[in-house]
């Protein structure tokens, strides 16, 4: 029997866990072997019964032992040896594909430079949620029902209705349905508006994950060319005439990936075409909080008659908060609630309470203002640095807002090869081709302004683009 070290910083429980895990990994204790009883171990090691129970519970949680009621603890298969014999993991998907890029962008690997991802650096979110707000949310959610109503926590929907009213979007709590982030919200909207085989329109270039989600639902996804001032109106009219789509999924403010915003005049024309050809506009506004006060949303003009408005807090408040929402006409909102019920039953009381508390406290507004100022400075510095590496930008980029920079590559350089080389160097960038249904964007990169002055990225681009230019 081993002896515990009482004069070390390693807790006694941890010492017991390490000892038995090592013996099982080495094969000294074989599967099926019975461990001494809890009281025997406590007496031999001169520790409390509680200490032994905690250690055994941890070993059970790690898969080393199992408890049999009335019989004690028994060794399971050798965990370390089983892991060593496990087949190697499948190779990752190519970084140029939707799946490959998304896995890299959401990776927990802190060594990866997320230069093309859609989230801000972790420390930019640190002031968003006060510890006192989190503690209050934990307390209130524990006192509340186990789950919120399917439509969403009433407190949060009231807060959302107030925010939308400030944007001249006439939504009450009855118009609002919460979701697990914008991804679920967009899927709910698609399922409510279209059936497999129907045509839906998307921005092209546009958010690639939406394209993939819609296609996975069996919908025919057709791209509408995107211009500096918004969707190409001639193309939109022609496609609407040809396909008679059920819906058009578009981003009005701080478009992903181009970073541009649809002008108010063009928004009016888009709404006119939706009326003429009887399709619904699904307005994805997940980055809209980072836009200045000059931006005009489709939902402001339309009043939710022909617009389904989608928002989220994952991009701006915290990536770990999967709280999104939809605003729609009451009859459509009822349908969205039915679909959500069949999908996930309901949301998270804790997460929805936390978002409601942050909104109610006024902290969210201050946090957003700081992010806008920080991004404005980052964009200026990033554009200058990236131009020095050989990338080019449209005139609108310099005075733009938000997260994304839509960079043009030098002649003769194509995005896919550059993206793969960057991934091999531990840098995640997004090739423009991933955002197009029409096969465009091979000469473009989407970069995140908050990450784009990192020395690793700039050094990589100078080396690769300098070699290409030479």
N, C-alpha and C positions, 0 to 999 in steps of 0.2 A: 504494500500500500504506500502510495506517495505521501509526502508531507507538504502541507501548505506553508507558504512563506508568509509569515504574519508581519514582516517588516518591509514590505514592498508596496508600491503604489498600485499594483495590479489587484483589483478586488478579488475576494475569496471566491465568489461565484464564477468569475472569469477564469480563475486558475483551475477550478473543477471542470469547467466546460472544455478548456484547452486540453487538459490531461486525457479525458475520456474520448474526445474527438480524435486526438492523436493516436491513441491505442486502437481505436476502431479503424482509422485510416491505415495503420501499419499492419492490421490483421491480427493483433494480439488478442482482440476480442472479436469472436466470430459471430455471424448472424445467428440469432436465436439464443445467444448466451444471456443468462439472467444476471442483472446487476444486484449487488447487495441491497437490502431494504433501505428505505430512507433513514430509519432510525439507526441502523447499523453504520451507514456511511457517516451520519452526523456524529456518532460516538467515535468512530475511528479517526475522523478528520478533526475532531474537537471543534465543531461548528454547530450552529443551530439547525434544527430541522427545516426552518424556513429557507436558510441559505441553500441547503441541498435540494429542496423542492424547486427553487428558482432555477438552479443549474440544470436539473433534469428536465424541467419544462423547456428551457432553451435548447437543450440537446434534442428534445422531441421536435421542437419547431424547426430545427436544422436538418431533421430527417435521420439522425443517428440512432435514436431509441424510440420505443413506443411503449405506452402504458397499457397494461391489461388489468382491468378492475379486479381487485382481490388477489392478484398474482404478483404485481410489481412491474419493474421496467426491464425490457428486453432489447437487445441489440438488433437493429435492422441491418440491411445490406451495407457494406463498407462504403460510406459516402464519398470519401476521397478517391477510392479505387474506381467506383462506378463513374465518377466524373472524368477520370483519366481515360476510361475506356469508351466514353461517349463519342459518337461520330462528330467530326468537326462541323462547325456551323456552316450553313450555306453561304456562298460568296455574296456580298452585297450587290444590289441592283446597280446598274451603271448610273453615275451621277447626272447623266444627261436625260434620264427618264423622270417622270413625275414621282414614281415610288422611290427611286434612288435619291433624288434631290430632297424629298420630304423627310426621309429617314435621316439624312445628314443634317438637315435644318433643325430637326427636333432631337438630335442626338444629345445625350448627357455627357459626351466627351468634351471636357472643358478645353482640351488642346485644339479643337477645331475652331478656326476663325470664321464666324458666321457672317461673312461679308456680303452675302446675297440673300440672307433670310429675311423674314418679315417681322421679326421681333427686335426690340431695342436691347442694348446691353443690360445685363442683369442689374447693375448698380443704378441704372436710370429709373428703376421702379421702386427703389428702396424707401423713398419718402411718401409713397402713395397710400399706404395703409398704416395708421398709427397703432401701436400695441394696445392702447386703450380701446380703440375701435374693434380690434380683433377680439379682445377679451369680452367686450359687451356683446358682440355677435355670437360668440360661443355660449354665453349665458342665455341670451334671448332665444337662440335656436334650440337649446336644450330644454327650455321651458315650453317651447311651442310644440305643435304636432310633429309626429315623426317625419312626415313629408308634407310639402306645401300642396295646395290645390294643383290639379293638372295644368291649369292655365298659368300658374305662377303665383309666387308669394304676393298677396295683396299690397303689402307695404312697398315692395319693389315696383309693382306695376303703377302704383300711385306716384312714386318718385319719377318713373320713366315718363308718365303722362305729363308731369310738370315740366320736365326737360324738353319734351317735344313741343309743348305749348310755347315755350320760349323761342323755339325755331319756327313758329307759326305753322306747325303740323297739328291739325285738330284731332288729337287722339285722347280718348279717355282710357281708364283702366280696362274697360270692356273691349277696347280695340287691340289690347296687348296680350301677347303670349310669350312666355319665356322659353328658352331653349338651352341645350348644352352647346354653347358657342354659336357663332354664325354658321358653321358648317352644317349643324343640324337644322338651323333655321332655314337655310337655303334648300336643303333637301325636303323639308316639310312644305315649303312653298311650291317646289317643283311637283311634288306628289299631289298637292291640292289643286294645281292648275292644269296638269297635263297627264296623259296616260301613255304607256309604252307605244312607240310608233309615232307619237306627235312630234312636231318640230318646235324647238325652242331656239331662240337667238341668244348669242353671247357676244361680248366685246372681243375683238380680235385685233391686237393682242388683248388678252384678258387673263384673269386669275385661273391658272391651269387646273387647280384642284376642283373648281366649280365645273369646268369642262368635263373632267373625268367623272365627277359625281353624277352629272346629268346623263352622261352616256351610260353609266352603270345602271341607271334607272330605266334603260331601254328607250330613251328619248333620242331623237335625231337632232344633233347639235350643229348649228350653222353659225359661222362667225360673221360679225358685222365689222368691217374695217374701222379702226379707231384713228381719228385725226387729232390735231392739237386742241381743237375746240370741242371735241366730243365725237360721238358716233357720226360716221359718214352718212349724211341724210339721204343722198341719192341711192347709195347702196342699201340702206335700211328700207327705203320705199320699194326698191326693186325686189329685195328678198321677201318683204312682207307680201307683196303682190304674188310672188311665185309660190311661196310655201304656206301662206296663211298660218303663221306661228301662233302658238298658244300664249307664249310669254317671251319677254326679252330681259335677260339678266344683265344688268349694267351697273357700273360704279360712276356716280356723278362727280364726287369730290375725291381728290387725291387718288386717282385711278391706279390700280395695280395691274401692270408693272410700270406704266409710263410716268406716273406721278402727276399728270395733268388733271384738270377739272373741266367739266362740260360747262360752257357758257350759258347764262340764263336764256338768251335768245334761242340757242340750239335745244335747250331743254324743252322750251315751249313747242318747238317743231317736232321733237320726239313724241311728246304727248299728243300732238295733233295726229301723227301717224298711228299711234296706238289706238286712238279713237276711230280713225278711218278704217283700220284693218282689224279692229276688235281683238287686240292682244293686251295682256297685262304686263306692266313694267315691275320687275323685282329689283328694287334699288338697294344695293349692297353698300352700306355706309360705315364699314368697320373702322376706317381711318378718318372719318369726317370730323371727329372732335379735334383733330390736329390742324384742320383748316381754319383760316381766319374768318372774320365775320362777313366777308363779302360773298362767300359761296352760297349758292341757291340750290336747294334740293328739289328733285321731282315731286316728292311728297308735299313740299311747301306749296307748290303751284297747284297740284291736283287735289289735295285734301283727302287722299286715300280712296278716291273713287276708282281709279285705275292703276294705283300703285300699291305694292306691298313693300313696306320699308323694313330693312334688316339692320340691326345694330349689334354691337358686341363690346365687352370690356376686356377681352383677352389681350388685345394688341396694345392697349393704352394703360390699363390699370395693373394687370398681372397676367402673364401667360398661363399661370397655374389656375386661374379662375375661369372655368368653362361656363360663363354666363353670357348668353346672347338673348335676343328678343326679336319678335316680329310685330309690326303694327299694320293692321289691315281693317277693311270694312267688317262690321260685326258678323255678318253671315259667313264671310270667309274665315274670320277668327274662330268661329265655332268649329268649322271644318278642320282648321289647324290644330285645335285642342283635341279633336277626335284622333287625328293622326298621331299626335304626340303621345296620347294615351296608349295607342297600340304599339308605339315605338319603344318608349322608356318609362311608361306609367306617369312619372312626375320628375321634378327637379330635385335639387339639393337645398334643404332649408338653410343649412349653414352658409353655403356660398351666396344664395340669394339674399339672406339677411345681411351678410357682410357688404355686398355691393350696395344695398339699400342704405346701410349706415354710413358708408363712405360718401354717397351722394347727399344724404341728409346733413352731414357734418359740414359740407362746403369744401372738404379737403380735395375732392376730385377736381373741382374747378381750378383750384390753385395748382394742383399737380399738372393738369393739362396745360396751363399757361406756362409753367416752367419747361415742359417738354417742347412746346412750340418755340420758345426762345432758344433752347438748346439745339433743336434741330435746325433752326435758321442759321446759327453759327456753324454747325457741322456741315450743312450743305455748301456754304461758301467755301470752306476749307477743302471739302472733299472734291468739289468740281475743279478747283485750281490744281490740286494734287494729281487728280486723275488725268486732267488734260496734259500735265507734264509727263505722263506715262504713255501718251499716244491715243487716249480715248477722246471722243468728240461728243458734244451735247447740243441739243436744239436750243435755240435762243430762249425759249420759255423756261428752260431748266434753271437758269441763274436766278430768276426772280420767283421761282416756285416755292412750294411748301411741302412738308410731309417727309416721309421716310425714304421714298424710292427715287433712284437716279437711273434713267434709261439711257445707257451709254452706247454710242456707235463705235464699233471696232474699226481699226485701219483696214484699208482695202486689202483683200486677199486673206484675211484672218477670219475663220469661222468659229462660232461659239462652242460647238460640241467638243472639239479637241481641246480648246482652252479650259473648259469646265472640268474635263477629266484630268488634265494636268494639274489644275488647281487643287482638285480633291486629293490627288496623290501627294500634294505638298501640304495637306492639312487645311486647305482654304475652301470654303463653301461659297460658290458664286452660281448665279442662275443664268443659263443661256436663254436668249430671247426666243429661240425656236420652241421652247416648252409652252409658251403662252399663246401660240397661234394654231388655229384649226386649219389655216390655209397654207401652212408650210413656210410662213414668213419668219423673220426674226433671227436668221442665221448670223446676221452681222451685228447683233445687239447683245448686251448684258444688262441684267437688272442687278443693281447694287444698292446696298443699304447705306444711307448717308452717315448713320451713326457709327458704322464700322469702317468706312471707306478710306480713312486716313491712316489706318494701321500700317506700320512699316512692313509687315510681312506681305500684305497685299500689294503695296506699292512696289516693293522689291521684286515680287513675282511678275507683275505686269511689265515693269521696265525690262526685265530679262527676256520675257517671252515676246513682247511686242517689239522690243528693240531688235531682237534676233530676226523677227518676221520682216521688219522694215529694212534691215540690212541685207 
